[in-house]
Amino acid sequence: QVQLVESGGGLVQAGGSLRLSCAASGRTFSTLNMGWFRQAPGKERQFVAAIRWGDSFEYYADSVKGRFTISRDNAKSTVYLQMNSLEPEDTAAYYCAATGSYYSAPASNSGAYAYWGQGTQVTVSS
């Protein structure tokens, strides 16, 4: 079992930055594939970014590529999402997700992840 706790959300003006953190416990973090998803009111959950265990290969949704950066610190069992040049369209609840070393589905598919955090709200004002 893996427990995930997100932090770092808040209210920011368009063009600003935020860094989300997700602390994991319950399993060896370095062997977990990690992802970030978001969900705006009335919309489906959407893939944002993912980072693979081992080589830390990064995946991004086209909508955030070049603005967001995912990273991980295995010593701290934490994954980060650095969000720059934020836009009102980025407003959503952001969720951290984790799965074991083997992806059962593409990294961008929420079904690939077995564990989820409770979410942290990001609101970008125009």
N, C-alpha and C positions, 0 to 999 in steps of 0.2 A: 504494500500500500504506500502511496506517495501523497503527502500533503503539500499543497501549494498556497502561498500567501502573497498576493500582489500588494504593491504600494506605489505611491508616487503620482497618482492621478490628481486632477485639480482643474481649475479654471485658468485659461490662458488666452491672450489675444492672438488673433491671426498673425502668423509670421513668427510666433514665439516657439519656445522649446519646452519639452518635458522629458524626464527620464523615468520610465517605469521599471520597477524591480519585482522579481518573483523569487521568493525564497522557498527552496524545496527541502523536504525532510522525509525520512522513512525508507530511503533506498539510496544506493550509491549514485550520487548525482552525475558523476562523470560518464556513466553508462546510459544516461537518459537522453532521448531526443526531446527537444523542447520547442514549443511554439507559442505564438501570440495570435489571438483572434479578437475580433471586436464585433459588437452588435449594437446597432442603433435602434431606437424605438420603432416598432412596426416592421423591422427588416430582419432578414436572416443573418445568422452568425457568419462572419466573413473572415477569411484568412488574411493575416497581416504579414507574418514572418516566421521563420523556423530556423533552428540551428541544430546540426547533427552532432551526435556524440563522436568522439574520436578525432576527426579532422576538423570539426567546427564549421563544416560547409554551411553556407547561409542560403536561405530561400526567401524571396520577397514577392509580395503581390505587386503587380504593375503600378497600382495606385499610390504606393508608398516608396517605390524604388528611387533611390537618390535622396530621399528625405529622412527615412528611418534606418536605423542600424540595430541589429540584434547582436548581442554578445553574451558570453557566459564566463563566469569565474568559478571553476570547479572547486577551488579551495574554499570558497564561501557558499557553495551550493546555491548559486544565484544566477538567474538569467536576467538580462537587461534589455530594454527597448528604448533607445535614444530616438526621440522624435523631434525633428527640426522642421522649420518652415510649415508649421501647423496651419491647417485650413479648417474652416467651419465644418466641412464635410468629414473631417476626422473625428467629430464629436460622436462618442459611443462609450459603452462599457467595454473595457479591455480585459480579456481573460488570458491567463497563462495556462498552458496545457503541457502534459508530459506523456511520454510513452517509453517503452523499453527500447532496447537496442535495435530491434527489428521493426521497420515500418510495415504494417499490414495494409496500408493504403498510401497514396501520395501524401507527402508532408503537408500539402495545402488542404487536405481533406480532414474535416473535424473528426470523422470516424476513425482516423488513425491514432487518436489520442485517448488513453484510458483514464487519465487523471486531469482534473480541472480545478482551478482556483475559483474564488468567489467573485472575482472581478473588481476592477477599480474604474471609476468614472473619469472620463476626460471630456471636458467641455471647452470648445474653442469659439470665442466670440469674434464677430466680424467688426 
